[in-house]
Amino acid sequence: MNEVVQQPSWMQGFVPGPDTKFKKGQSGNPAGKPKGVRDKRAKLLNTLLTEAGEVVDAVLARAKEGDAASAALVLGRVLPALRAQSQTVEFQFDPEASITVQIQQVLAAVAAGEVPPDTGEQIIRAIGTLSQARVTEELAAEVAALKARDITP
């Protein structure tokens, strides 16, 4: 960890002079921004923060008066968006059937009103994922069987 790093040959014997170091308390850029000066973004942010209370009050007042756009804005920020809730469903389903038959069973359950459409869509996606996993397993087994044969020309 404490390795000694050797200087390249062209730097052998070089020692920096005392005037090459930064002086304490002296800026490296004296023509730069003076201390205490705020940039435009900070000024704008400060203005927005001081005026925000009045804007919120005005939007709330308009929403209370019946302005639909103001009410939508307020409610959209206050209430979380509603999401579909997962639910348990029961319908005729044969897990040993082919993928096509399983999907047909789900679609029949959706058509009969036994399964909500969004839940049916999720089930069909899960069946598709399972189908892809099965195909991958079958291909891996076939490759392993071919390797086990030890085919040599």
N, C-alpha and C positions, 0 to 999 in steps of 0.2 A: 504494500500500500504506500509506503514511503519511498518510492523509487526516485532516484536522482535523474532528472532530465538533463541531458547534455545539450549545450548550445550547438547550433550548426556551425560549421567551420567559418562561414562568413561573419558570424557574430562573436567569434572568439575575442575576448578582451573588451567588448563593448560595455560601458557603464553609463547609464543615463545621467545627464547633468541635473543639478538641483532646480533649474528653471523649467524642466519639462513636466513637473508635477503640478496638480491643481493646488491652488492656494486656498486655505480654509477661509470660508466666508466670502469668497470672490467668485462671481459667476463665470462660467466658461463661455457664456454668450451675453456680454454686457448690453448688446443692442436688442435683446429679446424682450418678451413680455414682462412688464413691471409687476411686482408683487401686488396682490390684492385686486388686480383687474380681472373681471369675470368675462367669460366668452359669451357669445350670443345665445348659445343653447342653454347655458345656465340661467341667463336673464329671462329667456322665454319660459323655461320650466318654472321659475319662481313666479312669474306672472300668471301662468296657468294654475299653479297651486293656490295662489291667493284668490283668483277669480272663480275657481271650481265650485265653491260653495254656492255662490250666486247662480251659477248655471244649473246646478242640481236642483236648487229651489225652484227655478223657473220651469224646468222640465217637469218636476213633480206637480207644480201648480197647474200646468197645461194638461197633464194626465188626469188630474182630479176634475178638471173642467170637461173632460170627455174627449180630448184629442187622442185619437187612436194611435198615431205614430209615437207620441210621447209615452203613452201607456205601454206600447209594445217595447219601446226602448227600456223603460224602467223595469218591466217584468222580465225582459230578456236578461237583464243584468242581475236581478235579485233571485229569481227562481231558476233552479237547474233545469236543463233540458230533460224531458221525460224520455226514458229509454224502455224498450220492450223488456219485460221480465220473463225469465225462463220459467217454464212450467212443465210439470210432469204430464205426459199424455199416454193414453192407452188405446191401442188399436191392433188389428190383426197384422202380425208381422212375423215372417219366418226367416230367422237369421241364417238358416242353412240353404235358403233359396239362392238362385243366381242373382247377380247384381241388378240385372234388368227387372227381374220379378220383384226384388226388394224396393226398387224405385217405384214400380207400378203400385205396390201396396201402399207406399207413402202417399202417392198422388191420389189414390182412391180414398184414403183416409181424409185427405185435405178436401176432396170433392164432397165427401159425406158430412163434412163439418166436425169430424172427430179430432182433427188436428188443425190449429191455426196455420195459415199460409206461411208466415215467417218461421214458425217452428218446423214446418215441413221442409222448407228450404234448407234450414240448418241440418236436418236429418239427412237430406239427400247429399249435402256437401260432405257430411261425415261418412256416408256410404262410399262416396267417390274417393275420399282419402284412404279409407280402409281398402278399397279395391286397388289403388296404386301401391299400397304397402304389400298386398298379397302378390301382385305382379312382380314386385321387386324381390320378394322372398323366393318366388318360383324361379326367377332368372338366376338368382344366386345359387339355388340348389342345382339347376342345370349346369351352370359353370363349374361348380364343385364336382359334379358327376363326370363332366368332360375331363377335368384335370385328373380325377381319380383313374380314368382309363389309361393314362400315361401313353398318349398317342405319340409314337415316334416314327419318322419316315424310314 
